Amino acid sequence: MTHAWRNRFLLDVWAEPRDVETLPAIVRARVRDLETDVETYAGSIAEIEQIIEARLDEGGVKPRRWERP
């Protein structure tokens, strides 16, 4: 049985312009775990997901499935 678990994250996402306007902007992100105050930088949505999934693993939230409330 899964126990109650809750954690809060602060997600900052920004786009960095390029010197050459025809090149796509570089998008970066920073995920801060508000419980531990640990910041992790990410370069994709997949990396953000990995950061959150790792915290779920550490919290013992298994098995699990994502679902919209």
N, CA, C and O atoms as a Tripos MOL2 file, in Angstrom:
@<TRIPOS>MOLECULE
protein
  276   275    69     0     0
PROTEIN
NO_CHARGES

@<TRIPOS>ATOM
      1 N           0.8450   -1.1860    0.0000 N.3       1 MET1
      2 CA          0.0000    0.0000    0.0000 C.3       1 MET1
      3 C           0.8890    1.2470    0.0000 C.2       1 MET1
      4 O           1.8630    1.3240    0.7490 O.2       1 MET1
      5 N           0.5500    2.2020   -0.8310 N.am      2 THR2
      6 CA          1.3090    3.4440   -0.9240 C.3       2 THR2
      7 C           0.9030    4.3700    0.2040 C.2       2 THR2
      8 O          -0.2850    4.5490    0.4720 O.2       2 THR2
      9 N           1.8760    4.9540    0.8590 N.am      3 HIS3
     10 CA          1.5930    5.9040    1.9280 C.3       3 HIS3
     11 C           1.4200    7.3070    1.3410 C.2       3 HIS3
     12 O           1.8180    7.5720    0.2060 O.2       3 HIS3
     13 N           0.8240    8.1920    2.1240 N.am      4 ALA4
     14 CA          0.6420    9.5750    1.6670 C.3       4 ALA4
     15 C           2.0040   10.2260    1.4810 C.2       4 ALA4
     16 O           2.8940   10.0730    2.3170 O.2       4 ALA4
     17 N           2.1550   10.9300    0.4140 N.am      5 TRP5
     18 CA          3.4220   11.5810    0.0850 C.3       5 TRP5
     19 C           3.1160   12.8760   -0.6300 C.2       5 TRP5
     20 O           2.2160   12.9290   -1.4690 O.2       5 TRP5
     21 N           3.8500   13.9130   -0.3100 N.am      6 ARG6
     22 CA          3.6650   15.1870   -1.0010 C.3       6 ARG6
     23 C           4.9870   15.9280   -0.9750 C.2       6 ARG6
     24 O           5.6840   15.9590    0.0400 O.2       6 ARG6
     25 N           5.3160   16.5190   -2.1000 N.am      7 ASN7
     26 CA          6.5170   17.3340   -2.1880 C.3       7 ASN7
     27 C           6.2190   18.4820   -3.1300 C.2       7 ASN7
     28 O           5.3910   18.3600   -4.0320 O.2       7 ASN7
     29 N           6.8890   19.5840   -2.9210 N.am      8 ARG8
     30 CA          6.6830   20.7540   -3.7670 C.3       8 ARG8
     31 C           7.9880   21.0740   -4.4820 C.2       8 ARG8
     32 O           9.0750   20.9810   -3.9120 O.2       8 ARG8
     33 N           7.8450   21.4520   -5.7420 N.am      9 PHE9
     34 CA          8.9700   21.8360   -6.5640 C.3       9 PHE9
     35 C           8.7080   23.2170   -7.1420 C.2       9 PHE9
     36 O           7.5650   23.5790   -7.4200 O.2       9 PHE9
     37 N           9.7530   23.9670   -7.3140 N.am     10 LEU10
     38 CA          9.6740   25.2450   -8.0020 C.3      10 LEU10
     39 C          10.3930   25.0500   -9.3330 C.2      10 LEU10
     40 O          11.5510   24.6330   -9.3650 O.2      10 LEU10
     41 N           9.7120   25.3480  -10.4160 N.am     11 LEU11
     42 CA         10.2660   25.1490  -11.7450 C.3      11 LEU11
     43 C          10.4440   26.5010  -12.4220 C.2      11 LEU11
     44 O           9.4770   27.2410  -12.6030 O.2      11 LEU11
     45 N          11.6740   26.8240  -12.7960 N.am     12 ASP12
     46 CA         11.9820   28.0240  -13.5730 C.3      12 ASP12
     47 C          12.3650   27.5780  -14.9750 C.2      12 ASP12
     48 O          13.2190   26.7070  -15.1430 O.2      12 ASP12
     49 N          11.7390   28.1700  -15.9730 N.am     13 VAL13
     50 CA         12.0400   27.8480  -17.3660 C.3      13 VAL13
     51 C          12.3270   29.1580  -18.0830 C.2      13 VAL13
     52 O          11.5970   30.1370  -17.9210 O.2      13 VAL13
     53 N          13.3950   29.1720  -18.8770 N.am     14 TRP14
     54 CA         13.7320   30.3810  -19.6210 C.3      14 TRP14
     55 C          14.3390   30.0250  -20.9660 C.2      14 TRP14
     56 O          14.9030   28.9470  -21.1520 O.2      14 TRP14
     57 N          14.2100   30.9540  -21.8940 N.am     15 ALA15
     58 CA         14.7830   30.7840  -23.2300 C.3      15 ALA15
     59 C          15.9240   31.7790  -23.3820 C.2      15 ALA15
     60 O          15.7880   32.9570  -23.0510 O.2      15 ALA15
     61 N          17.0340   31.2940  -23.8810 N.am     16 GLU16
     62 CA         18.2010   32.1430  -24.1010 C.3      16 GLU16
     63 C          18.3150   32.4560  -25.5940 C.2      16 GLU16
     64 O          18.4050   31.5450  -26.4180 O.2      16 GLU16
     65 N          18.3120   33.7340  -25.9350 N.am     17 PRO17
     66 CA         18.4310   34.0850  -27.3490 C.3      17 PRO17
     67 C          19.8100   33.7070  -27.8770 C.2      17 PRO17
     68 O          20.7650   33.5860  -27.1100 O.2      17 PRO17
     69 N          19.9050   33.5270  -29.1620 N.am     18 ARG18
     70 CA         21.1690   33.1730  -29.8100 C.3      18 ARG18
     71 C          21.7320   34.3940  -30.5280 C.2      18 ARG18
     72 O          20.9840   35.3000  -30.8950 O.2      18 ARG18
     73 N          23.0210   34.4200  -30.7230 N.am     19 ASP19
     74 CA         23.6530   35.5030  -31.4680 C.3      19 ASP19
     75 C          23.2050   35.5050  -32.9230 C.2      19 ASP19
     76 O          23.0840   36.5590  -33.5470 O.2      19 ASP19
     77 N          22.9650   34.3310  -33.4460 N.am     20 VAL20
     78 CA         22.4890   34.1910  -34.8230 C.3      20 VAL20
     79 C          20.9760   34.0020  -34.7490 C.2      20 VAL20
     80 O          20.5020   32.9810  -34.2520 O.2      20 VAL20
     81 N          20.2220   34.9770  -35.2370 N.am     21 GLU21
     82 CA         18.7660   34.9760  -35.0790 C.3      21 GLU21
     83 C          18.0720   33.7870  -35.7350 C.2      21 GLU21
     84 O          16.9750   33.4190  -35.3150 O.2      21 GLU21
     85 N          18.6650   33.1860  -36.7340 N.am     22 THR22
     86 CA         18.0250   32.0640  -37.4300 C.3      22 THR22
     87 C          18.1410   30.7460  -36.6490 C.2      22 THR22
     88 O          17.4570   29.7740  -36.9690 O.2      22 THR22
     89 N          18.9960   30.7150  -35.6370 N.am     23 LEU23
     90 CA         19.1200   29.5170  -34.8000 C.3      23 LEU23
     91 C          18.0260   29.5220  -33.7410 C.2      23 LEU23
     92 O          17.6500   30.5890  -33.2550 O.2      23 LEU23
     93 N          17.5130   28.3640  -33.3780 N.am     24 PRO24
     94 CA         16.4690   28.3180  -32.3530 C.3      24 PRO24
     95 C          17.0150   28.7370  -30.9870 C.2      24 PRO24
     96 O          18.1920   28.5390  -30.6860 O.2      24 PRO24
     97 N          16.1400   29.3180  -30.1730 N.am     25 ALA25
     98 CA         16.5220   29.6980  -28.8090 C.3      25 ALA25
     99 C          16.8450   28.4330  -28.0140 C.2      25 ALA25
    100 O          16.3100   27.3580  -28.2870 O.2      25 ALA25
    101 N          17.7110   28.5780  -27.0460 N.am     26 ILE26
    102 CA         18.0390   27.4710  -26.1480 C.3      26 ILE26
    103 C          17.1360   27.5930  -24.9280 C.2      26 ILE26
    104 O          17.1070   28.6360  -24.2760 O.2      26 ILE26
    105 N          16.3950   26.5220  -24.6180 N.am     27 VAL27
    106 CA         15.4930   26.5220  -23.4680 C.3      27 VAL27
    107 C          16.1550   25.7310  -22.3460 C.2      27 VAL27
    108 O          16.6480   24.6220  -22.5510 O.2      27 VAL27
    109 N          16.1550   26.3180  -21.1690 N.am     28 ARG28
    110 CA         16.7590   25.6790  -19.9940 C.3      28 ARG28
    111 C          15.7570   25.7260  -18.8440 C.2      28 ARG28
    112 O          14.7820   26.4770  -18.8800 O.2      28 ARG28
    113 N          16.0140   24.9110  -17.8280 N.am     29 ALA29
    114 CA         15.1300   24.8770  -16.6690 C.3      29 ALA29
    115 C          15.9360   24.6050  -15.4030 C.2      29 ALA29
    116 O          17.0150   24.0130  -15.4310 O.2      29 ALA29
    117 N          15.3700   25.0580  -14.3080 N.am     30 ARG30
    118 CA         15.9330   24.7690  -12.9860 C.3      30 ARG30
    119 C          14.7860   24.2490  -12.1240 C.2      30 ARG30
    120 O          13.7330   24.8800  -12.0330 O.2      30 ARG30
    121 N          14.9960   23.1010  -11.4970 N.am     31 VAL31
    122 CA         14.0020   22.5000  -10.6230 C.3      31 VAL31
    123 C          14.5500   22.5870   -9.2050 C.2      31 VAL31
    124 O          15.6220   22.0580   -8.9090 O.2      31 VAL31
    125 N          13.8060   23.2590   -8.3340 N.am     32 ARG32
    126 CA         14.2220   23.3490   -6.9320 C.3      32 ARG32
    127 C          13.2530   22.5230   -6.0970 C.2      32 ARG32
    128 O          12.0430   22.7460   -6.1240 O.2      32 ARG32
    129 N          13.7950   21.5820   -5.3680 N.am     33 ASP33
    130 CA         13.0120   20.7900   -4.4210 C.3      33 ASP33
    131 C          12.8500   21.6720   -3.1830 C.2      33 ASP33
    132 O          13.8290   21.9350   -2.4850 O.2      33 ASP33
    133 N          11.6450   22.1240   -2.9040 N.am     34 LEU34
    134 CA         11.4270   23.0610   -1.8070 C.3      34 LEU34
    135 C          11.5680   22.4130   -0.4420 C.2      34 LEU34
    136 O          11.7120   23.1160    0.5580 O.2      34 LEU34
    137 N          11.5300   21.0920   -0.3780 N.am     35 GLU35
    138 CA         11.7300   20.3980    0.8990 C.3      35 GLU35
    139 C          13.2080   20.3680    1.2820 C.2      35 GLU35
    140 O          13.5650   20.5900    2.4400 O.2      35 GLU35
    141 N          14.0620   20.0900    0.2960 N.am     36 THR36
    142 CA         15.4970   19.9540    0.5720 C.3      36 THR36
    143 C          16.3070   21.1630    0.1110 C.2      36 THR36
    144 O          17.4840   21.2870    0.4500 O.2      36 THR36
    145 N          15.6830   22.0540   -0.6600 N.am     37 ASP37
    146 CA         16.3220   23.2350   -1.2410 C.3      37 ASP37
    147 C          17.4310   22.8730   -2.2340 C.2      37 ASP37
    148 O          18.3230   23.6790   -2.4950 O.2      37 ASP37
    149 N          17.3690   21.6670   -2.7790 N.am     38 VAL38
    150 CA         18.3340   21.2310   -3.7850 C.3      38 VAL38
    151 C          17.8600   21.7160   -5.1550 C.2      38 VAL38
    152 O          16.7010   21.5280   -5.5240 O.2      38 VAL38
    153 N          18.7710   22.3430   -5.9000 N.am     39 GLU39
    154 CA         18.4670   22.8030   -7.2520 C.3      39 GLU39
    155 C          19.1520   21.9030   -8.2670 C.2      39 GLU39
    156 O          20.3150   21.5330   -8.1070 O.2      39 GLU39
    157 N          18.4110   21.5560   -9.3160 N.am     40 THR40
    158 CA         18.9510   20.7410  -10.3920 C.3      40 THR40
    159 C          18.5880   21.4110  -11.7060 C.2      40 THR40
    160 O          17.4480   21.8340  -11.8980 O.2      40 THR40
    161 N          19.5470   21.5080  -12.6030 N.am     41 TYR41
    162 CA         19.3060   22.1180  -13.9100 C.3      41 TYR41
    163 C          18.9400   21.0450  -14.9220 C.2      41 TYR41
    164 O          19.4410   19.9220  -14.8740 O.2      41 TYR41
    165 N          18.0550   21.4160  -15.8370 N.am     42 ALA42
    166 CA         17.5760   20.4710  -16.8430 C.3      42 ALA42
    167 C          17.5430   21.1550  -18.1960 C.2      42 ALA42
    168 O          17.3760   22.3710  -18.2950 O.2      42 ALA42
    169 N          17.7040   20.3520  -19.2340 N.am     43 GLY43
    170 CA         17.6720   20.8780  -20.5900 C.3      43 GLY43
    171 C          16.5430   20.3060  -21.4180 C.2      43 GLY43
    172 O          16.5040   20.4920  -22.6340 O.2      43 GLY43
    173 N          15.6080   19.6000  -20.7590 N.am     44 SER44
    174 CA         14.4770   19.0330  -21.4980 C.3      44 SER44
    175 C          13.3720   18.6650  -20.5150 C.2      44 SER44
    176 O          13.5940   18.5520  -19.3100 O.2      44 SER44
    177 N          12.1830   18.4840  -21.0620 N.am     45 ILE45
    178 CA         11.0540   18.0170  -20.2570 C.3      45 ILE45
    179 C          11.3640   16.6340  -19.6980 C.2      45 ILE45
    180 O          10.9900   16.3240  -18.5670 O.2      45 ILE45
    181 N          12.0390   15.8100  -20.4730 N.am     46 ALA46
    182 CA         12.3970   14.4590  -20.0210 C.3      46 ALA46
    183 C          13.3060   14.5230  -18.7890 C.2      46 ALA46
    184 O          13.1530   13.7140  -17.8740 O.2      46 ALA46
    185 N          14.2370   15.4590  -18.7540 N.am     47 GLU47
    186 CA         15.1150   15.5970  -17.5860 C.3      47 GLU47
    187 C          14.3390   16.0760  -16.3680 C.2      47 GLU47
    188 O          14.6150   15.6400  -15.2510 O.2      47 GLU47
    189 N          13.3660   16.9710  -16.5670 N.am     48 ILE48
    190 CA         12.5240   17.4230  -15.4610 C.3      48 ILE48
    191 C          11.7530   16.2330  -14.8990 C.2      48 ILE48
    192 O          11.6540   16.0650  -13.6830 O.2      48 ILE48
    193 N          11.2130   15.4150  -15.7880 N.am     49 GLU49
    194 CA         10.4870   14.2220  -15.3650 C.3      49 GLU49
    195 C          11.3920   13.2800  -14.5660 C.2      49 GLU49
    196 O          10.9630   12.7270  -13.5530 O.2      49 GLU49
    197 N          12.6280   13.0940  -15.0080 N.am     50 GLN50
    198 CA         13.5700   12.2210  -14.2990 C.3      50 GLN50
    199 C          13.8390   12.7270  -12.8800 C.2      50 GLN50
    200 O          13.9330   11.9320  -11.9450 O.2      50 GLN50
    201 N          13.9620   14.0290  -12.7210 N.am     51 ILE51
    202 CA         14.2200   14.6210  -11.4010 C.3      51 ILE51
    203 C          13.0550   14.3240  -10.4620 C.2      51 ILE51
    204 O          13.2570   13.9090   -9.3210 O.2      51 ILE51
    205 N          11.8330   14.5410  -10.9510 N.am     52 ILE52
    206 CA         10.6530   14.3080  -10.1130 C.3      52 ILE52
    207 C          10.4600   12.8150   -9.8510 C.2      52 ILE52
    208 O          10.1310   12.4210   -8.7320 O.2      52 ILE52
    209 N          10.6590   11.9930  -10.8620 N.am     53 GLU53
    210 CA         10.5300   10.5440  -10.6790 C.3      53 GLU53
    211 C          11.5320   10.0320   -9.6430 C.2      53 GLU53
    212 O          11.2040    9.1440   -8.8550 O.2      53 GLU53
    213 N          12.7380   10.5750   -9.6360 N.am     54 ALA54
    214 CA         13.7460   10.1570   -8.6480 C.3      54 ALA54
    215 C          13.2740   10.4750   -7.2310 C.2      54 ALA54
    216 O          13.4670    9.6700   -6.3210 O.2      54 ALA54
    217 N          12.6530   11.6480   -7.0360 N.am     55 ARG55
    218 CA         12.1490   11.9980   -5.7050 C.3      55 ARG55
    219 C          10.9850   11.0890   -5.3040 C.2      55 ARG55
    220 O          10.8510   10.7270   -4.1350 O.2      55 ARG55
    221 N          10.1440   10.7220   -6.2740 N.am     56 LEU56
    222 CA          9.0700    9.7790   -5.9800 C.3      56 LEU56
    223 C           9.6500    8.4340   -5.5480 C.2      56 LEU56
    224 O           9.1640    7.8210   -4.5980 O.2      56 LEU56
    225 N          10.6870    7.9790   -6.2440 N.am     57 ASP57
    226 CA         11.3610    6.7370   -5.8680 C.3      57 ASP57
    227 C          11.9110    6.8280   -4.4480 C.2      57 ASP57
    228 O          11.7220    5.9190   -3.6410 O.2      57 ASP57
    229 N          12.5960    7.9370   -4.1490 N.am     58 GLU58
    230 CA         13.1740    8.1350   -2.8090 C.3      58 GLU58
    231 C          12.0950    8.1590   -1.7360 C.2      58 GLU58
    232 O          12.3220    7.7230   -0.6080 O.2      58 GLU58
    233 N          10.9120    8.6750   -2.0960 N.am     59 GLY59
    234 CA          9.8070    8.7390   -1.1460 C.3      59 GLY59
    235 C           9.0460    7.4350   -1.0080 C.2      59 GLY59
    236 O           8.1030    7.3440   -0.2220 O.2      59 GLY59
    237 N           9.4500    6.4180   -1.7700 N.am     60 GLY60
    238 CA          8.8130    5.1130   -1.6770 C.3      60 GLY60
    239 C           7.4450    5.0510   -2.3370 C.2      60 GLY60
    240 O           6.6290    4.1970   -1.9900 O.2      60 GLY60
    241 N           7.1850    5.9380   -3.2780 N.am     61 VAL61
    242 CA          5.8900    5.9560   -3.9580 C.3      61 VAL61
    243 C           5.9510    4.9940   -5.1390 C.2      61 VAL61
    244 O           6.2400    5.3890   -6.2680 O.2      61 VAL61
    245 N           5.6710    3.7200   -4.8530 N.am     62 LYS62
    246 CA          5.6960    2.6510   -5.8510 C.3      62 LYS62
    247 C           4.6240    1.6600   -5.5010 C.2      62 LYS62
    248 O           4.4360    1.4060   -4.3110 O.2      62 LYS62
    249 N           3.9160    1.0860   -6.4160 N.am     63 PRO63
    250 CA          3.8300    1.4980   -7.8100 C.3      63 PRO63
    251 C           3.0750    2.8130   -7.9030 C.2      63 PRO63
    252 O           2.4290    3.2380   -6.9450 O.2      63 PRO63
    253 N           3.1600    3.4560   -9.0610 N.am     64 ARG64
    254 CA          2.4990    4.7500   -9.2210 C.3      64 ARG64
    255 C           2.0970    4.9570  -10.6660 C.2      64 ARG64
    256 O           2.5710    4.2790  -11.5780 O.2      64 ARG64
    257 N           1.2030    5.9260  -10.8430 N.am     65 ARG65
    258 CA          0.8060    6.3360  -12.1760 C.3      65 ARG65
    259 C           0.4120    7.8030  -12.0890 C.2      65 ARG65
    260 O          -0.1960    8.2350  -11.1090 O.2      65 ARG65
    261 N           0.7540    8.5490  -13.0970 N.am     66 TRP66
    262 CA          0.4050    9.9640  -13.1580 C.3      66 TRP66
    263 C          -1.0410   10.0870  -13.5910 C.2      66 TRP66
    264 O          -1.5050    9.3700  -14.4770 O.2      66 TRP66
    265 N          -1.7490   11.0120  -12.9490 N.am     67 GLU67
    266 CA         -3.1550   11.2210  -13.3080 C.3      67 GLU67
    267 C          -3.5460   12.6470  -12.9810 C.2      67 GLU67
    268 O          -3.1660   13.1840  -11.9400 O.2      67 GLU67
    269 N          -4.2860   13.2360  -13.8490 N.am     68 ARG68
    270 CA         -4.7770   14.6020  -13.6240 C.3      68 ARG68
    271 C          -5.8910   14.5680  -12.5740 C.2      68 ARG68
    272 O          -6.7500   13.6880  -12.6170 O.2      68 ARG68
    273 N          -5.8850   15.5410  -11.6110 N.am     69 PRO69
    274 CA         -6.9390   15.5380  -10.5760 C.3      69 PRO69
    275 C          -8.2980   15.8760  -11.1410 C.2      69 PRO69
    276 O          -9.2820   15.9140  -10.4030 O.2      69 PRO69
@<TRIPOS>BOND
     1     1     2 1
     2     2     3 1
     3     3     4 2
     4     3     5 am
     5     5     6 1
     6     6     7 1
     7     7     8 2
     8     7     9 am
     9     9    10 1
    10    10    11 1
    11    11    12 2
    12    11    13 am
    13    13    14 1
    14    14    15 1
    15    15    16 2
    16    15    17 am
    17    17    18 1
    18    18    19 1
    19    19    20 2
    20    19    21 am
    21    21    22 1
    22    22    23 1
    23    23    24 2
    24    23    25 am
    25    25    26 1
    26    26    27 1
    27    27    28 2
    28    27    29 am
    29    29    30 1
    30    30    31 1
    31    31    32 2
    32    31    33 am
    33    33    34 1
    34    34    35 1
    35    35    36 2
    36    35    37 am
    37    37    38 1
    38    38    39 1
    39    39    40 2
    40    39    41 am
    41    41    42 1
    42    42    43 1
    43    43    44 2
    44    43    45 am
    45    45    46 1
    46    46    47 1
    47    47    48 2
    48    47    49 am
    49    49    50 1
    50    50    51 1
    51    51    52 2
    52    51    53 am
    53    53    54 1
    54    54    55 1
    55    55    56 2
    56    55    57 am
    57    57    58 1
    58    58    59 1
    59    59    60 2
    60    59    61 am
    61    61    62 1
    62    62    63 1
    63    63    64 2
    64    63    65 am
    65    65    66 1
    66    66    67 1
    67    67    68 2
    68    67    69 am
    69    69    70 1
    70    70    71 1
    71    71    72 2
    72    71    73 am
    73    73    74 1
    74    74    75 1
    75    75    76 2
    76    75    77 am
    77    77    78 1
    78    78    79 1
    79    79    80 2
    80    79    81 am
    81    81    82 1
    82    82    83 1
    83    83    84 2
    84    83    85 am
    85    85    86 1
    86    86    87 1
    87    87    88 2
    88    87    89 am
    89    89    90 1
    90    90    91 1
    91    91    92 2
    92    91    93 am
    93    93    94 1
    94    94    95 1
    95    95    96 2
    96    95    97 am
    97    97    98 1
    98    98    99 1
    99    99   100 2
   100    99   101 am
   101   101   102 1
   102   102   103 1
   103   103   104 2
   104   103   105 am
   105   105   106 1
   106   106   107 1
   107   107   108 2
   108   107   109 am
   109   109   110 1
   110   110   111 1
   111   111   112 2
   112   111   113 am
   113   113   114 1
   114   114   115 1
   115   115   116 2
   116   115   117 am
   117   117   118 1
   118   118   119 1
   119   119   120 2
   120   119   121 am
   121   121   122 1
   122   122   123 1
   123   123   124 2
   124   123   125 am
   125   125   126 1
   126   126   127 1
   127   127   128 2
   128   127   129 am
   129   129   130 1
   130   130   131 1
   131   131   132 2
   132   131   133 am
   133   133   134 1
   134   134   135 1
   135   135   136 2
   136   135   137 am
   137   137   138 1
   138   138   139 1
   139   139   140 2
   140   139   141 am
   141   141   142 1
   142   142   143 1
   143   143   144 2
   144   143   145 am
   145   145   146 1
   146   146   147 1
   147   147   148 2
   148   147   149 am
   149   149   150 1
   150   150   151 1
   151   151   152 2
   152   151   153 am
   153   153   154 1
   154   154   155 1
   155   155   156 2
   156   155   157 am
   157   157   158 1
   158   158   159 1
   159   159   160 2
   160   159   161 am
   161   161   162 1
   162   162   163 1
   163   163   164 2
   164   163   165 am
   165   165   166 1
   166   166   167 1
   167   167   168 2
   168   167   169 am
   169   169   170 1
   170   170   171 1
   171   171   172 2
   172   171   173 am
   173   173   174 1
   174   174   175 1
   175   175   176 2
   176   175   177 am
   177   177   178 1
   178   178   179 1
   179   179   180 2
   180   179   181 am
   181   181   182 1
   182   182   183 1
   183   183   184 2
   184   183   185 am
   185   185   186 1
   186   186   187 1
   187   187   188 2
   188   187   189 am
   189   189   190 1
   190   190   191 1
   191   191   192 2
   192   191   193 am
   193   193   194 1
   194   194   195 1
   195   195   196 2
   196   195   197 am
   197   197   198 1
   198   198   199 1
   199   199   200 2
   200   199   201 am
   201   201   202 1
   202   202   203 1
   203   203   204 2
   204   203   205 am
   205   205   206 1
   206   206   207 1
   207   207   208 2
   208   207   209 am
   209   209   210 1
   210   210   211 1
   211   211   212 2
   212   211   213 am
   213   213   214 1
   214   214   215 1
   215   215   216 2
   216   215   217 am
   217   217   218 1
   218   218   219 1
   219   219   220 2
   220   219   221 am
   221   221   222 1
   222   222   223 1
   223   223   224 2
   224   223   225 am
   225   225   226 1
   226   226   227 1
   227   227   228 2
   228   227   229 am
   229   229   230 1
   230   230   231 1
   231   231   232 2
   232   231   233 am
   233   233   234 1
   234   234   235 1
   235   235   236 2
   236   235   237 am
   237   237   238 1
   238   238   239 1
   239   239   240 2
   240   239   241 am
   241   241   242 1
   242   242   243 1
   243   243   244 2
   244   243   245 am
   245   245   246 1
   246   246   247 1
   247   247   248 2
   248   247   249 am
   249   249   250 1
   250   250   251 1
   251   251   252 2
   252   251   253 am
   253   253   254 1
   254   254   255 1
   255   255   256 2
   256   255   257 am
   257   257   258 1
   258   258   259 1
   259   259   260 2
   260   259   261 am
   261   261   262 1
   262   262   263 1
   263   263   264 2
   264   263   265 am
   265   265   266 1
   266   266   267 1
   267   267   268 2
   268   267   269 am
   269   269   270 1
   270   270   271 1
   271   271   272 2
   272   271   273 am
   273   273   274 1
   274   274   275 1
   275   275   276 2
@<TRIPOS>SUBSTRUCTURE
     1 MET1         2 RESIDUE 1 A MET
     2 THR2         6 RESIDUE 1 A THR
     3 HIS3        10 RESIDUE 1 A HIS
     4 ALA4        14 RESIDUE 1 A ALA
     5 TRP5        18 RESIDUE 1 A TRP
     6 ARG6        22 RESIDUE 1 A ARG
     7 ASN7        26 RESIDUE 1 A ASN
     8 ARG8        30 RESIDUE 1 A ARG
     9 PHE9        34 RESIDUE 1 A PHE
    10 LEU10       38 RESIDUE 1 A LEU
    11 LEU11       42 RESIDUE 1 A LEU
    12 ASP12       46 RESIDUE 1 A ASP
    13 VAL13       50 RESIDUE 1 A VAL
    14 TRP14       54 RESIDUE 1 A TRP
    15 ALA15       58 RESIDUE 1 A ALA
    16 GLU16       62 RESIDUE 1 A GLU
    17 PRO17       66 RESIDUE 1 A PRO
    18 ARG18       70 RESIDUE 1 A ARG
    19 ASP19       74 RESIDUE 1 A ASP
    20 VAL20       78 RESIDUE 1 A VAL
    21 GLU21       82 RESIDUE 1 A GLU
    22 THR22       86 RESIDUE 1 A THR
    23 LEU23       90 RESIDUE 1 A LEU
    24 PRO24       94 RESIDUE 1 A PRO
    25 ALA25       98 RESIDUE 1 A ALA
    26 ILE26      102 RESIDUE 1 A ILE
    27 VAL27      106 RESIDUE 1 A VAL
    28 ARG28      110 RESIDUE 1 A ARG
    29 ALA29      114 RESIDUE 1 A ALA
    30 ARG30      118 RESIDUE 1 A ARG
    31 VAL31      122 RESIDUE 1 A VAL
    32 ARG32      126 RESIDUE 1 A ARG
    33 ASP33      130 RESIDUE 1 A ASP
    34 LEU34      134 RESIDUE 1 A LEU
    35 GLU35      138 RESIDUE 1 A GLU
    36 THR36      142 RESIDUE 1 A THR
    37 ASP37      146 RESIDUE 1 A ASP
    38 VAL38      150 RESIDUE 1 A VAL
    39 GLU39      154 RESIDUE 1 A GLU
    40 THR40      158 RESIDUE 1 A THR
    41 TYR41      162 RESIDUE 1 A TYR
    42 ALA42      166 RESIDUE 1 A ALA
    43 GLY43      170 RESIDUE 1 A GLY
    44 SER44      174 RESIDUE 1 A SER
    45 ILE45      178 RESIDUE 1 A ILE
    46 ALA46      182 RESIDUE 1 A ALA
    47 GLU47      186 RESIDUE 1 A GLU
    48 ILE48      190 RESIDUE 1 A ILE
    49 GLU49      194 RESIDUE 1 A GLU
    50 GLN50      198 RESIDUE 1 A GLN
    51 ILE51      202 RESIDUE 1 A ILE
    52 ILE52      206 RESIDUE 1 A ILE
    53 GLU53      210 RESIDUE 1 A GLU
    54 ALA54      214 RESIDUE 1 A ALA
    55 ARG55      218 RESIDUE 1 A ARG
    56 LEU56      222 RESIDUE 1 A LEU
    57 ASP57      226 RESIDUE 1 A ASP
    58 GLU58      230 RESIDUE 1 A GLU
    59 GLY59      234 RESIDUE 1 A GLY
    60 GLY60      238 RESIDUE 1 A GLY
    61 VAL61      242 RESIDUE 1 A VAL
    62 LYS62      246 RESIDUE 1 A LYS
    63 PRO63      250 RESIDUE 1 A PRO
    64 ARG64      254 RESIDUE 1 A ARG
    65 ARG65      258 RESIDUE 1 A ARG
    66 TRP66      262 RESIDUE 1 A TRP
    67 GLU67      266 RESIDUE 1 A GLU
    68 ARG68      270 RESIDUE 1 A ARG
    69 PRO69      274 RESIDUE 1 A PRO
